[in-house]
Amino acid sequence: MDKKMIEHYRYFLKDSVRLTVDFYQTDQHRGVMPPPVEKPLSGESRIIELLPPDEWKGIGSVDLIAAIKNRRSHRTFQHKPLTLDELSFLLWATQGIRKKVDEATAYRSVPSAGCRHAFETYLCVLNVSGLEPGIYRYLPLEHGLAVERHEENLTERLVEAALGQPFFGKAPVTFIWTTLPYRMEWRYDIAAHKVIAIDAGHVCQNLYLACEAIRAGTCAVAAYNQTLMDELVNVDGDDEFVIYTAPVGKVK
Ligand SMILES: Cc1cc2nc3c(=O)[nH]c(=O)nc-3n(C[C@H](O)[C@H](O)[C@H](O)COP(=O)(O)O)c2cc1C
């Protein structure tokens, strides 16, 4: 192991960086407009409305202690579709908005450093009732889904982007979270990146626990081909790129 490199990467996990930031010089402090809570829609996107919490059908309540006890990673899924109600629930549980404060701030179902929530949620849908297979993006403010595109060979592209991990191809839906680092950098400058990584964990843990309520399962996956996964969800790989993925499906 290269000692210098190890030191360099360990530094990322520390909060020492904060001492090097002049917080009077951050974009927030200099009065730069904050980035929006949600990535604006491009062009004429078709929006599919999702069901709000009080209208879900077939979502059982689950004992929290049981959910935590039973949580584990699942890599084998039943050959069954997810319903749109179930998907609405999982999206709400992972990135749903609890309270909008203003154009740049909204509280969600998960915590986030400085309430910056530097993520977008894309879905690679292979088998969800009522949805054609394709790539979708969750719109937390509207609690809706933007249809990004439909295409052939989605399963093959997804599995290849996931470094050949075959369970991706069997999952009715894969959550693909991107980060837009500037949402966090606007406030924290170079102290933004560690907390973005921490925040991603909260999102995925809520997915694990929410899956327990619908007899579904997931597996957190951080090993993927960065370029191919970014291309799959059509992001630039610079100002927005994939940070975490999680295939979801029904389990026994
Ligand atoms: C950050 C992170 C990355 C992971 N990446 C992968 C992965 O690429 N492939 C995989 O099969 N599992 C992956 N996992 C799942 C772990 O292997 C799993 O959580 C671990 O073996 C413990 O099992 P449990 O989740 O059932 O408790 C990942 C988990 C985390 C939290």
The ligand as an SDF file (V2000), in Angstrom:
LIG
                    3D

 31 33  0  0  0  0  0  0  0  0999 V2000
  -21.4060    1.1320    0.7520 C   0  0  0  0  0  0  0  0  0  0  0  0
  -21.8140   -0.2740    0.3980 C   0  0  0  0  0  0  0  0  0  0  0  0
  -21.4090   -0.8190   -0.8090 C   0  0  0  0  0  0  0  0  0  0  0  0
  -21.8000   -2.1070   -1.1660 C   0  0  0  0  0  0  0  0  0  0  0  0
  -21.4840   -2.5850   -2.4110 N   0  0  0  0  0  0  0  0  0  0  0  0
  -21.9070   -3.8280   -2.7570 C   0  0  0  0  0  0  0  0  0  0  0  0
  -21.6550   -4.3300   -4.0640 C   0  0  0  0  0  0  0  0  0  0  0  0
  -21.0610   -3.6850   -4.9030 O   0  0  0  0  0  0  0  0  0  0  0  0
  -22.1120   -5.5540   -4.3770 N   0  0  0  0  0  0  0  0  0  0  0  0
  -22.7980   -6.3330   -3.4760 C   0  0  0  0  0  0  0  0  0  0  0  0
  -23.2040   -7.4430   -3.8210 O   0  0  0  0  0  0  0  0  0  0  0  0
  -23.0520   -5.8700   -2.2150 N   0  0  0  0  0  0  0  0  0  0  0  0
  -22.6410   -4.6480   -1.8450 C   0  0  0  0  0  0  0  0  0  0  0  0
  -22.9330   -4.1620   -0.5940 N   0  0  0  0  0  0  0  0  0  0  0  0
  -23.6820   -4.9820    0.3680 C   0  0  0  0  0  0  0  0  0  0  0  0
  -22.7720   -5.5650    1.4530 C   0  0  0  0  0  0  0  0  0  0  0  0
  -22.0110   -6.6050    0.8950 O   0  0  0  0  0  0  0  0  0  0  0  0
  -23.6190   -6.0380    2.6400 C   0  0  0  0  0  0  0  0  0  0  0  0
  -24.2430   -4.9330    3.2430 O   0  0  0  0  0  0  0  0  0  0  0  0
  -22.7480   -6.7490    3.6620 C   0  0  0  0  0  0  0  0  0  0  0  0
  -22.2610   -7.9640    3.1530 O   0  0  0  0  0  0  0  0  0  0  0  0
  -23.4930   -7.0320    4.9590 C   0  0  0  0  0  0  0  0  0  0  0  0
  -24.6450   -7.8020    4.6880 O   0  0  0  0  0  0  0  0  0  0  0  0
  -26.1000   -7.3040    5.1440 P   0  0  0  0  0  0  0  0  0  0  0  0
  -26.3970   -6.0090    4.4260 O   0  0  0  0  0  0  0  0  0  0  0  0
  -27.0180   -8.4000    4.7110 O   0  0  0  0  0  0  0  0  0  0  0  0
  -26.0590   -7.0890    6.6180 O   0  0  0  0  0  0  0  0  0  0  0  0
  -22.5560   -2.8920   -0.2460 C   0  0  0  0  0  0  0  0  0  0  0  0
  -22.9470   -2.3310    0.9790 C   0  0  0  0  0  0  0  0  0  0  0  0
  -22.6100   -1.0310    1.2920 C   0  0  0  0  0  0  0  0  0  0  0  0
  -23.1100   -0.4300    2.5900 C   0  0  0  0  0  0  0  0  0  0  0  0
  1  2  1  0
  2  3  1  0
  2 30  2  0
  3  4  2  0
  4  5  1  0
  4 28  1  0
  5  6  2  0
  6  7  1  0
  6 13  1  0
  7  8  2  0
  7  9  1  0
  9 10  1  0
 10 11  2  0
 10 12  1  0
 12 13  2  0
 13 14  1  0
 14 15  1  0
 14 28  1  0
 15 16  1  0
 16 17  1  0
 16 18  1  0
 18 19  1  0
 18 20  1  0
 20 21  1  0
 20 22  1  0
 22 23  1  0
 23 24  1  0
 24 25  2  0
 24 26  1  0
 24 27  1  0
 28 29  2  0
 29 30  1  0
 30 31  1  0
M  END
$$$$
